[in-house]
Amino acid sequence: MDLGLGRVQALLQRVGSPQFKFPVIHVSGTNGKGSTTAYLDAFLTHAVGLRSARFNTPHLVTARDSLRTNGGIPIDDKTWDIAVQKTRLADARDVPIGATPFELLTVQALLACTLLPIASQPDILLIEVGVGGRLDATNVFPSENVLASVICSIARDHEAILGNRLSNIALEKAGIIKPQGLCIVSDQTTGSFGSNLTTNFELLEVLETLHSACQAQHARVVYTQVPWASLKPCPRKEPFGASVDLTLPLSYACDATKITYNPSSNASQRHIRFSLEATLARISGASTALQTLWSIAHDISSDQWNGIRELIRKRLFQADPSLIAQAAAQYRWEGRCEWMKLGEVPLLLDGAHNEASAFALRQYLDHCLAETPSADITWIMGFSSGKEVHAMLHALLCPRKGLHHRVSLVPFSIPVEDALTWASLYDQRPHIVVICGSLYLISDYYRQLSF
């Protein structure tokens, strides 16, 4: 993987520099980026009434899926095709730039936003980092356009590129923080809902690294706090799933140069309560999204985006509190703890593709089956090369009394429908089928649905 900003910046210039035209919330981290942007999308679209465009990768079925507008709808074919054509021509023009596939995709998405009719163009962009942050192709926005840089949960992934030391990974992710900018850090702890994969020393090292990065940029920082101890899982048998009531404290940002790392230094000013699915990604994503919007709404800046800040403040935080719950219910993030049916059997799709997300998936399933003394899970798994397969299997298949596992490891050369046929032959009850291990495997499932 050839990371760097030279090619993508040159290509953006050739297509008219679309990165300068919209305000942006830029999201990095290892786990939870997609869930955070999906909740940001839901709140901004369904509560605030802004038009948003959301860029997430990898795409689910086609490259066009990576750019969604109006609360999660893929951009129209015509606009996307024009953006693809213009980007490819620009890349090959005169002295070819030789942009990588991800760089091309990033430029296509940004250009497509400018090709929409004026009345349909987004008011705000929600951009997920691809790999790392500092040298990622999405790290091209000028400081004055970035409303907030968001750092989600830090864990080990892409170790061949980012290394295996969490502090180094955190430093790369923090590369999106802008000078004098606003930075929101997700809660890096997980309470009883997450894994114990990170030691206290590593956790402190990550947080101090992120705080030092904010200090170096003279940024304002706020640390999201999830009240893990107060969360009470509420399992239900049919349909499978588990929900929690979340009462979230929201905090004001502080000048990073004037405080040392201490989440409690951001005195809580507001609590918001609503219910959501009891997955680590949903809890962390919703919490981070609301903290981000609260921080943006109360940020003091002399730039041109104060109208957006005022709309968020009035329509999301000064209006009927039930609007937040209603908007949260519009959350859509396909392939991430998504329940479907395989005949009459519950089917769970989840793109867990590293040890931390695998542990979180297993925790969620344990909550779902908390009142089921005996159950069977059929796992359909596929793993990309370079992944810590043994660690993921250990997290997913951890023994529990009354829980029985069947596993099908699916190479990407074999259609997932073959494994689904095998899974559907099992008639024990209660029974769950889980597809996980790679977003590419989830994509394969969605492709076979369309035929």
C-alpha positions, -999 to +999 in steps of 0.1 A: +000+000+000+015+033-012+004+060+012+011+097+006-007+129-003+012+141-034-008+122-060-042+129-046-035+166-041-023+168-077-054+150-089-078+171-069-063+202-084-069+189-119-106+184-112-112+218-096-102+213-060-136+201-046-121+196-011-123+234-006-161+237-012-177+220+018-174+219+056-162+185+068-163+163+098-133+140+094-133+107+112-103+084+119-096+055+143-095+017+141-130+006+150-162+026+150-156+050+122-185+038+101-210+037+130-200+072+141-204+086+106-237+068+102-251+083+135-238+117+124-257+112+092-289+102+110-288+132+134-279+158+108-304+146+083-334+136+104-331+161+133-312+191+121-324+190+085-291+194+068-281+177+036-251+155+043-228+134+021-211+104+037-180+087+024-172+052+038-149+024+026-147-003+016-179-001-004-205-028+001-214-039-034-203-013-059-179+017-057-209+040-058-220+027-024-191+045-008-208+079-013-242+083+003-265+113+005-297+123+023-293+099+052-277+069+035-289+068-001-261+060-026-255+088-050-273+085-083-257+065-112-254+094-136-236+118-113-212+090-101-204+079-137-196+115-147-173+119-117-156+086-125-150+096-161-137+131-152-114+117-125-099+090-148-093+115-176-077+139-152-054+112-138-042+102-173-039+137-188-006+152-199+019+136-174-001+108-158-004+110-120-008+073-115-032+076-085-040+045-065-075+030-066-083+045-032-070+079-043-092+077-074-122+067-053-117+096-029-114+122-056-145+107-074-165+110-043-155+146-036-160+156-072-194+139-074-206+162-045-199+193-067-216+178-098-250+175-080-275+202-088-270+232-064-302+225-045-291+189-039-254+195-030-245+186+006-244+212+033-217+191+051-194+161+044-188+132+067-155+116+057-141+083+070-104+078+068-092+048+048-060+037+065-041+056+092-048+093+089-017+114+085-010+101+049-044+089+040-059+102+008-088+118+027-065+141+046-067+169+021-091+193+036-079+228+046-081+236+083-108+262+079-132+236+063-128+210+091-155+215+117-141+186+138-115+159+136-128+127+153-106+100+166-125+067+172-113+036+191-076+028+186-067-009+182-043-031+162-051-034+125-031-029+093+000-037+114+022-041+083+016-004+075+010+012+109+030-011+132+018-030+162+024-004+190-008+013+199+008+047+206+023+047+171-010+038+156-027+065+176-001+091+163-009+082+127-046+084+134-041+118+150-025+131+118-060+145+108-061+170+137-059+205+123-040+236+137-063+254+161-089+229+153-115+210+172-108+173+181-132+148+196-117+116+211-140+086+214-141+068+248-112+045+245-124+023+273-152-003+268-164-013+302-182-046+303-193-042+267-159-045+251-127-064+252-098-064+277-073-065+249-058-032+258-038-029+291-042+001+313-007+012+304-015+010+266-047+028+272-030+056+290-002+057+264-029+061+236-047+089+254-015+107+262-004+104+225-037+118+213-036+146+238+000+155+229-010+156+192-038+181+201-013+202+221+011+203+192-016+216+170-030+240+197-063+223+192-094+223+213-101+188+226-130+169+242-131+134+255-163+114+249-175+097+281-197+066+279-213+057+313-205+020+309-213+012+345-249+024+341-256+005+309-280-024+315-284-049+286-320-059+279-319-092+260-349-103+240-356-137+224-375-129+193-363-112+172-328-118+184-310-087+196-303-067+227-309-031+235-297-006+262-308+026+276-281+052+273-278+084+293-249+103+278-230+131+294-219+158+270-189+181+276-174+213+264-141+213+246-109+226+263-077+241+250-054+211+249-024+233+257-040+244+290-049+210+305-033+176+309-052+145+299-081+141+322-116+134+308-133+147+339-117+181+333-144+186+306-172+193+331-205+176+320-231+202+310-259+181+295-273+146+296-292+130+268-311+097+271-323+073+244-322+035+236-302+017+210-289-017+200-264-031+226-234-033+203-201-017+212-200+001+178-235+015+182-230+027+218-196+042+210-207+056+176-239+073+189-220+087+219-192+100+198-216+114+172-236+134+197-205+146+215-191+157+182-223+177+172-225+192+207-189+203+205-194+218+170-226+235+181-208+252+210-175+259+193-164+295+189-150+303+155-147+332+131-151+310+100-180+309+075-197+279+091-214+295+121-248+291+104-244+254+105-233+255+141-263+275+151-287+251+132-272+221+151-275+239+184-311+250+179-326+220+161-307+192+179-300+204+214-326+232+221-355+213+206-377+184+218-353+158+233-374+130+216-360+142+182-327+127+191-342+093+198-363+095+166-332+104+145-312+077+161-338+052+151-331+061+114-295+048+118-286+026+088-252+009+085-255-023+064-233-053+072-225-041+108-245-061+134-273-063+109-301-089+115-317-106+085-333-140+079-320-172+063-353-189+057-367-189+093-333-188+109-319-154+123-289-143+103-264-117+117-241-099+093-211-082+109-179-069+092-157-076+123-122-080+108-098-075+137-094-089+172-111-060+190-142-060+167-144-098+169-144-096+207-171-069+205-192-091+182-190-121+206-200-098+235-230-087+216-241-123+209-236-132+245-260-103+255-285-115+229-284-151+242-282-141+279-316-157+287-311-187+264-296-217+283-287-236+251-281-224+216-262-231+184-242-207+163-232-215+128-203-192+118-195-184+082-161-167+082-137-153+057-104-135+064-082-113+043-045-121+042-024-106+070-052-107+096-047-122+131-069-151+123-060-171+154-068-142+177-101-135+160-111-171+163-102-172+199-124-142+206-154-154+186-153-191+197-146-186+234-164-215+252-196-208+271-218-234+288-247-243+266-234-226+235-223-248+205-204-237+174-202-249+138-177-231+116-173-227+078-142-210+067-149-196+032-121-187+008-130-156-013-128-178-044-159-197-032-194-181-034-208-174+001-241-190-011-225-224-009-218-219+028-254-206+033-268-237+017-248-258+042-259-236+071-296-238+062-295-276+064-290-274+102-324-276+119-315-274+156-332-246+176-326-220+188-301-214+161-282-183+147-261-180+116-234-153+117-214-141+087-182-122+097-145-119+094-143-095+064-164-068+048-156-084+015-175-116+026-204-094+036-203-077+002-204-112-014-236-119+005-252-087-006-242-094-042-259-127-042-291-111-027-293-089-058-296-118-082 
